[in-house]
Amino acid sequence: MKQLTQHSIVSSPTPTENRLDALLALRGLACLMVVIAHCNPPRSFLVYHAFDFSWILFSAGGVAVRIFFCLSGYLMGKAFYTQRYTLDRSGILNFWRNRALRVFPLYYFSLLATSLFVYTDLWKLENWKYIFRIVTFAYDQTVPVAFNGALWTLSTEVQFYLLVPFIFIFLCDRVRNKPKILLYALILTCGSLLLRVFLWFSIQANFSADEAAIAFVRYIYVPLWMNLDVFGGGFLLNFWMNSDKKLLRSRNLGVWRRQTSRLSRLCAKFGFKKIAVAIVLLLYLVTAGLKYQNQELLGLISPTLTLLATVLFIYAFETAATVTSHRRNRQLSLKACRENPWRLIEVLGVLSYGIYIWHLPILAKIQPLFVSEIPIEAYFLRFFVTLILSTILATITYYLVELPAANLKRLKPVKSIDSKN
């Protein structure tokens, strides 16, 4: 467990805190939402006095995926905003190299393993053209052969990584104050929402019901350009949180810390972090209800709702972390978890990539084994066995695949970006 930590190495003094990494915990809980959704809970299993509460288990996997996207947008923007990577050729190539080391090894290892033992039809000659799409991160979940459908998100993520440096360069000269940040955020959020609605009505007018469902996935649910609002919202949050250019340029840390301390006291007074957590919980409940009652409406508005809730969550916890940024947090370890049991949620976050990669192939193999006259019993058996087995496999591949690849990353300090950026 000692090495079970985020893929980043920062030279720091002796840790003085043992706090929960909220963003890593959110990532882990989002991964859990995906597993809950894919295990397919039954309808009408919990009815009390004519009220159907079965929707509580109808986790919206698409919401969880967009939490991933928003977190990714924020963290990738932060990597450039904090000058971890420079905006020159070597800095951009180093960013892409490190992203490839994060995603590619486990992705390709899982492709080989699952195609040999689970999705064997993929090797048929007529299906080789689909293999090309999958290995080049052009998979959009619509190939007519059994495959790990969850991997479409990795294609979308990799496409976003290719654009990150250019998005940052574009925004640096244009987003210099909060009114402009709000303007870009509104354009992204409202424009994407209206575009989704327009495309959906167009699809319904031109396709049959079955064709419309496929078209929704292909043209609205999966494409990067239809998810840029979620990525972009997290990305723009870096500019919002660091919009006081005067303080940043002068590096007047004393003034900065005094201001953030006042903000922290204000947040503590109103329980800002608790409010952010409550809103994420409300997001789950609202979208679960929509999934149970009206999946069409869910698909249209859930990205916007997810963006707003996730941005608020990130802002609440990152603002609080700014105040204590001079005090490093302890590495995730068994000792740290014993002293602060909440940090166990971080373990799920660390293993989330592996769990996400492995859970559908495992579910495909074990699902026929769990049949019961009581549907909810079969569901919970599927869920717990899938979660346990995917966690075990994720732990193994974390140490055998992810950590060795992470150790190849180039994490040396980089030169400062010019002040105009």
C-alpha positions as CSV (number, residue, x, y, z in Angstrom):
1,M,0.0,0.0,0.0
2,K,3.0,2.3,0.5
3,Q,3.3,3.0,-3.2
4,L,-0.5,3.2,-3.8
5,T,-0.6,6.9,-4.5
6,Q,-1.3,9.3,-7.4
7,H,1.1,9.3,-10.4
8,S,2.9,12.3,-9.4
9,I,6.2,12.9,-7.5
10,V,6.7,16.2,-5.8
11,S,9.8,17.0,-3.7
12,S,8.4,18.3,-0.4
13,P,9.2,18.7,3.3
14,T,8.0,16.2,5.8
15,P,4.2,15.9,5.5
16,T,2.2,17.7,8.2
17,E,-1.3,16.8,7.2
18,N,-3.3,13.6,6.6
19,R,-6.3,14.9,4.8
20,L,-8.6,13.3,2.2
21,D,-7.7,14.0,-1.4
22,A,-11.3,15.0,-2.4
23,L,-10.7,15.0,-6.1
24,L,-9.3,11.5,-6.0
25,A,-12.1,10.4,-3.8
26,L,-14.7,11.9,-6.3
27,R,-13.0,9.9,-9.1
28,G,-13.3,6.7,-7.1
29,L,-16.9,7.3,-6.3
30,A,-17.7,8.1,-10.0
31,C,-16.0,4.8,-10.9
32,L,-18.3,3.1,-8.4
33,M,-21.3,4.7,-10.1
34,V,-20.3,3.2,-13.4
35,V,-20.1,-0.3,-11.9
36,I,-23.5,0.1,-10.2
37,A,-25.0,1.2,-13.6
38,H,-23.5,-1.5,-15.7
39,C,-24.6,-4.3,-13.3
40,N,-28.2,-3.4,-14.5
41,P,-30.4,-3.1,-11.4
42,P,-34.0,-4.4,-11.8
43,R,-37.0,-2.2,-11.9
44,S,-39.8,-2.1,-9.3
45,F,-37.9,-4.1,-6.7
46,L,-38.5,-1.5,-3.9
47,V,-42.1,-0.4,-3.7
48,Y,-43.6,0.9,-0.5
49,H,-47.3,2.1,-0.3
50,A,-47.5,2.5,-4.1
51,F,-44.3,4.6,-4.1
52,D,-41.5,3.1,-6.3
53,F,-38.1,3.8,-4.8
54,S,-36.2,1.5,-7.2
55,W,-34.7,4.4,-9.0
56,I,-32.2,4.9,-6.2
57,L,-30.0,2.2,-7.7
58,F,-30.3,3.5,-11.2
59,S,-27.0,5.2,-11.2
60,A,-26.4,7.2,-14.4
61,G,-23.1,6.0,-15.9
62,G,-22.9,8.9,-18.3
63,V,-22.9,11.3,-15.3
64,A,-20.0,9.5,-13.8
65,V,-18.1,9.6,-17.1
66,R,-18.6,13.3,-17.3
67,I,-17.3,13.7,-13.8
68,F,-14.1,12.0,-15.1
69,F,-14.1,14.5,-18.0
70,C,-14.5,17.6,-15.9
71,L,-11.8,16.4,-13.5
72,S,-9.6,15.7,-16.4
73,G,-10.2,19.1,-17.9
74,Y,-9.3,20.8,-14.6
75,L,-6.2,18.7,-13.9
76,M,-4.8,19.0,-17.5
77,G,-5.4,22.8,-17.4
78,K,-3.7,23.0,-14.0
79,A,-0.7,21.1,-15.4
80,F,0.0,24.0,-17.7
81,Y,-1.3,26.8,-15.5
82,T,1.0,25.8,-12.7
83,Q,3.8,25.7,-15.2
84,R,4.5,22.0,-14.8
85,Y,4.7,21.9,-18.6
86,T,6.0,24.7,-20.8
87,L,4.3,25.9,-23.9
88,D,7.3,25.1,-26.2
89,R,7.9,22.1,-28.3
90,S,9.7,20.1,-25.5
91,G,7.1,20.9,-22.9
92,I,4.2,19.9,-25.1
93,L,5.8,16.7,-26.2
94,N,6.7,15.9,-22.6
95,F,3.0,16.4,-21.7
96,W,1.8,14.1,-24.5
97,R,4.5,11.5,-23.5
98,N,3.4,11.5,-19.9
99,R,-0.3,11.2,-20.9
100,A,0.6,8.3,-23.1
101,L,2.4,6.6,-20.3
102,R,-0.6,7.0,-18.1
103,V,-3.2,5.6,-20.6
104,F,-1.6,3.4,-23.2
105,P,0.1,0.6,-21.2
106,L,-3.0,-0.6,-19.3
107,Y,-5.3,0.1,-22.3
108,Y,-3.3,-2.0,-24.7
109,F,-2.7,-4.7,-22.1
110,S,-6.4,-5.0,-21.5
111,L,-7.2,-5.1,-25.2
112,L,-4.9,-8.0,-25.7
113,A,-6.1,-9.9,-22.6
114,T,-9.8,-9.4,-23.2
115,S,-9.7,-10.1,-26.9
116,L,-8.0,-13.4,-26.2
117,F,-10.3,-14.5,-23.3
118,V,-13.5,-12.6,-23.5
119,Y,-14.2,-10.9,-26.9
120,T,-12.7,-13.6,-29.1
121,D,-15.0,-12.7,-32.1
122,L,-12.8,-9.6,-32.5
123,W,-10.1,-11.7,-34.1
124,K,-12.4,-12.8,-37.0
125,L,-11.1,-11.5,-40.3
126,E,-14.2,-9.4,-41.0
127,N,-13.8,-7.6,-37.7
128,W,-10.1,-6.5,-38.1
129,K,-11.2,-3.1,-39.3
130,Y,-12.8,-2.5,-35.9
131,I,-9.5,-3.5,-34.2
132,F,-7.9,-0.6,-36.1
133,R,-10.4,1.9,-34.8
134,I,-10.0,0.6,-31.2
135,V,-6.2,0.7,-31.1
136,T,-6.1,4.2,-32.7
137,F,-8.6,5.6,-30.1
138,A,-11.3,6.1,-32.7
139,Y,-13.7,3.8,-30.9
140,D,-17.2,5.3,-30.5
141,Q,-19.1,2.3,-28.9
142,T,-20.9,1.4,-32.2
143,V,-18.9,-1.5,-33.6
144,P,-21.2,-4.5,-34.4
145,V,-19.3,-7.0,-32.3
146,A,-19.2,-7.7,-28.6
147,F,-16.5,-5.5,-27.0
148,N,-15.7,-3.5,-23.9
149,G,-18.1,-0.6,-24.4
150,A,-16.6,1.4,-21.6
151,L,-13.4,2.1,-23.6
152,W,-15.0,4.8,-25.7
153,T,-14.2,7.2,-22.9
154,L,-10.5,6.5,-23.3
155,S,-10.8,7.5,-27.0
156,T,-12.4,10.7,-26.0
157,E,-9.9,11.4,-23.3
158,V,-6.9,10.9,-25.6
159,Q,-8.4,13.1,-28.3
160,F,-8.8,15.8,-25.6
161,Y,-5.2,15.4,-24.5
162,L,-4.0,16.1,-28.1
163,L,-5.9,19.5,-27.9
164,V,-5.0,20.5,-24.4
165,P,-1.8,22.6,-25.2
166,F,-3.6,24.4,-28.0
167,I,-6.7,25.1,-25.9
168,F,-4.5,26.6,-23.2
169,I,-2.6,28.8,-25.7
170,F,-5.9,30.0,-27.2
171,L,-7.3,30.9,-23.8
172,C,-4.2,32.5,-22.3
173,D,-4.5,35.7,-24.4
174,R,-8.3,35.8,-24.2
175,V,-9.3,35.0,-20.7
176,R,-7.8,37.6,-18.5
177,N,-10.6,38.5,-16.1
178,K,-13.7,37.0,-14.5
179,P,-16.2,38.5,-16.9
180,K,-14.5,37.0,-19.9
181,I,-14.2,33.7,-18.1
182,L,-17.9,33.7,-17.4
183,L,-18.6,34.6,-21.0
184,Y,-16.6,31.7,-22.4
185,A,-18.2,29.4,-19.8
186,L,-21.7,30.5,-20.8
187,I,-21.0,30.1,-24.5
188,L,-19.7,26.5,-23.8
189,T,-22.4,25.5,-21.4
190,C,-25.5,27.0,-23.1
191,G,-24.2,26.4,-26.6
192,S,-23.6,22.7,-26.0
193,L,-27.0,22.3,-24.3
194,L,-28.8,23.9,-27.2
195,L,-26.8,21.9,-29.7
196,R,-27.6,18.6,-28.0
197,V,-31.3,19.5,-28.0
198,F,-31.2,20.6,-31.7
199,L,-29.4,17.4,-32.8
200,W,-31.7,15.2,-30.8
201,F,-34.8,16.6,-32.4
202,S,-33.2,16.3,-35.8
203,I,-32.3,12.7,-35.1
204,Q,-35.8,11.9,-34.0
205,A,-37.2,13.5,-37.2
206,N,-35.0,11.5,-39.5
207,F,-34.5,8.1,-37.9
208,S,-36.6,5.2,-36.6
209,A,-36.6,4.6,-32.8
210,D,-33.8,2.0,-33.0
211,E,-31.7,4.0,-35.4
212,A,-32.2,7.1,-33.2
213,A,-30.8,5.4,-30.2
214,I,-27.6,4.5,-32.2
215,A,-27.4,8.0,-33.6
216,F,-27.7,9.5,-30.2
217,V,-24.6,7.6,-29.0
218,R,-22.7,8.3,-32.2
219,Y,-23.4,12.0,-32.6
220,I,-24.3,13.3,-29.1
221,Y,-23.1,11.0,-26.3
222,V,-19.6,10.0,-27.4
223,P,-17.9,12.6,-29.6
224,L,-15.3,14.9,-28.1
225,W,-16.9,18.0,-29.6
226,M,-20.1,17.3,-27.8
227,N,-18.2,16.8,-24.5
228,L,-16.0,19.9,-24.8
229,D,-18.3,21.8,-22.5
230,V,-17.5,19.4,-19.6
231,F,-13.8,19.3,-20.3
232,G,-13.8,23.0,-20.9
233,G,-15.6,23.9,-17.7
234,G,-13.0,22.2,-15.7
235,F,-10.3,23.7,-17.8
236,L,-11.6,27.3,-17.4
237,L,-11.9,26.8,-13.6
238,N,-8.1,27.2,-13.5
239,F,-8.4,30.7,-14.9
240,W,-11.2,31.6,-12.5
241,M,-9.3,30.5,-9.5
242,N,-6.2,32.3,-10.6
243,S,-7.8,35.4,-12.1
244,D,-5.9,37.9,-10.0
245,K,-3.0,38.3,-12.3
246,K,-1.3,41.0,-10.3
247,L,-0.9,38.8,-7.3
248,L,0.3,35.9,-9.4
249,R,2.8,38.0,-11.3
250,S,4.3,39.6,-8.2
251,R,4.3,36.2,-6.4
252,N,3.1,38.1,-3.3
253,L,2.4,34.9,-1.4
254,G,1.8,36.7,1.9
255,V,-1.0,38.8,0.5
256,W,-2.3,35.7,-1.5
257,R,-2.4,33.6,1.6
258,R,-4.2,36.3,3.7
259,Q,-6.8,36.7,1.0
260,T,-7.3,32.9,0.6
261,S,-7.4,32.6,4.4
262,R,-10.3,35.1,4.5
263,L,-12.0,33.1,1.8
264,S,-11.4,29.9,3.7
265,R,-13.0,31.3,6.8
266,L,-16.0,32.5,4.8
267,C,-16.3,29.0,3.3
268,A,-16.0,27.4,6.7
269,K,-18.8,29.7,8.0
270,F,-21.2,28.6,5.4
271,G,-19.9,25.0,5.1
272,F,-19.0,25.4,1.4
273,K,-17.5,22.0,1.2
274,K,-20.5,20.4,2.7
275,I,-22.7,22.2,0.3
276,A,-20.6,21.0,-2.6
277,V,-20.8,17.4,-1.4
278,A,-24.6,17.7,-0.9
279,I,-24.9,19.0,-4.5
280,V,-23.0,16.1,-5.9
281,L,-25.2,13.7,-3.9
282,L,-28.3,15.6,-5.3
283,L,-26.8,15.2,-8.8
284,Y,-26.8,11.5,-8.3
285,L,-30.4,11.4,-7.0
286,V,-31.8,13.7,-9.7
287,T,-30.0,11.9,-12.6
288,A,-30.9,8.4,-11.2
289,G,-34.6,9.5,-11.1
290,L,-34.3,10.8,-14.6
291,K,-32.7,7.6,-15.8
292,Y,-35.6,5.6,-14.3
293,Q,-38.4,7.8,-15.6
294,N,-37.1,9.7,-18.7
295,Q,-33.8,8.7,-20.2
296,E,-34.3,11.0,-23.2
297,L,-34.3,14.1,-20.9
298,L,-31.4,12.6,-18.9
299,G,-29.2,12.4,-22.0
300,L,-29.9,16.0,-22.9
301,I,-29.4,17.8,-19.6
302,S,-27.2,15.6,-17.5
303,P,-23.9,16.8,-19.0
304,T,-24.8,20.4,-18.0
305,L,-25.9,19.4,-14.5
306,T,-22.8,17.3,-14.1
307,L,-20.6,20.1,-15.2
308,L,-22.1,22.6,-12.7
309,A,-22.0,20.2,-9.8
310,T,-18.4,19.0,-10.5
311,V,-17.0,22.5,-11.0
312,L,-18.5,23.6,-7.7
313,F,-17.1,20.6,-6.0
314,I,-13.6,21.2,-7.4
315,Y,-13.7,24.9,-6.6
316,A,-14.8,24.2,-3.0
317,F,-12.1,21.7,-2.2
318,E,-9.3,23.3,-4.2
319,T,-9.9,26.7,-2.7
320,A,-9.6,25.2,0.8
321,A,-6.5,23.3,-0.3
322,T,-4.9,26.6,-1.5
323,V,-4.8,27.9,2.0
324,T,-2.8,24.9,3.3
325,S,-0.7,24.5,0.1
326,H,2.5,25.2,2.1
327,R,1.8,22.1,4.2
328,R,2.1,18.8,2.2
329,N,-0.3,16.0,2.6
330,R,0.9,12.5,3.5
331,Q,1.3,9.8,0.9
332,L,-1.5,7.4,0.8
333,S,-0.5,4.4,3.0
334,L,-1.9,1.9,5.4
335,K,-0.8,4.0,8.3
336,A,-2.4,7.1,6.8
337,C,-5.7,5.2,6.3
338,R,-5.6,3.9,9.9
339,E,-5.3,7.5,11.2
340,N,-7.8,8.9,8.7
341,P,-10.2,6.1,7.6
342,W,-11.8,8.5,5.0
343,R,-8.7,8.1,3.0
344,L,-9.7,4.6,2.1
345,I,-11.9,6.2,-0.5
346,E,-8.7,7.4,-2.2
347,V,-7.7,3.7,-2.7
348,L,-10.8,3.4,-4.9
349,G,-9.7,6.5,-6.8
350,V,-6.2,5.3,-7.3
351,L,-7.5,2.0,-8.7
352,S,-10.3,3.6,-10.6
353,Y,-8.6,3.3,-14.0
354,G,-8.1,-0.4,-13.6
355,I,-11.6,-1.0,-12.2
356,Y,-13.1,0.9,-15.0
357,I,-11.1,-1.0,-17.6
358,W,-11.8,-4.5,-16.2
359,H,-15.3,-4.4,-14.8
360,L,-17.3,-5.0,-18.1
361,P,-15.2,-8.0,-19.3
362,I,-15.5,-9.5,-15.8
363,L,-19.3,-8.9,-15.8
364,A,-19.6,-10.4,-19.3
365,K,-18.1,-13.6,-17.9
366,I,-19.9,-13.9,-14.6
367,Q,-23.4,-12.6,-15.5
368,P,-24.7,-16.0,-16.6
369,L,-23.7,-17.5,-13.3
370,F,-25.9,-15.3,-11.2
371,V,-29.5,-16.1,-11.9
372,S,-32.2,-15.9,-9.2
373,E,-35.9,-15.9,-8.8
374,I,-35.4,-12.7,-6.8
375,P,-34.0,-10.1,-9.3
376,I,-32.5,-7.8,-6.7
377,E,-30.6,-10.8,-5.2
378,A,-29.1,-11.6,-8.6
379,Y,-28.2,-7.9,-9.0
380,F,-26.3,-7.6,-5.7
381,L,-24.4,-10.8,-6.4
382,R,-23.4,-9.5,-9.8
383,F,-22.4,-6.1,-8.4
384,F,-20.3,-7.3,-5.4
385,V,-18.5,-10.1,-7.4
386,T,-17.8,-7.7,-10.3
387,L,-16.5,-5.0,-7.9
388,I,-14.4,-7.4,-5.9
389,L,-12.8,-9.2,-8.9
390,S,-12.2,-6.0,-10.9
391,T,-10.6,-4.4,-7.8
392,I,-8.3,-7.4,-7.4
393,L,-7.4,-7.3,-11.0
394,A,-7.0,-3.6,-11.0
395,T,-4.6,-3.9,-8.0
396,I,-2.5,-6.5,-9.8
397,T,-2.3,-4.4,-13.0
398,Y,-1.6,-1.3,-11.0
399,Y,1.6,-2.7,-9.6
400,L,2.6,-4.7,-12.7
401,V,1.6,-2.2,-15.5
402,E,0.6,1.2,-14.2
403,L,3.3,1.9,-11.7
404,P,6.2,0.8,-13.9
405,A,4.9,3.0,-16.7
406,A,4.5,5.9,-14.2
407,N,8.1,5.6,-13.2
408,L,9.1,6.4,-16.8
409,K,7.5,9.8,-16.7
410,R,9.6,12.9,-16.9
411,L,8.7,15.0,-13.9
412,K,11.7,17.3,-13.7
413,P,10.9,21.0,-13.0
414,V,10.3,23.1,-16.0
415,K,11.1,26.8,-16.8
416,S,8.5,29.4,-16.0
417,I,6.1,30.5,-18.6
418,D,6.4,34.1,-19.8
419,S,4.3,36.4,-17.7
420,K,2.1,37.4,-20.7
421,N,0.8,33.8,-20.6
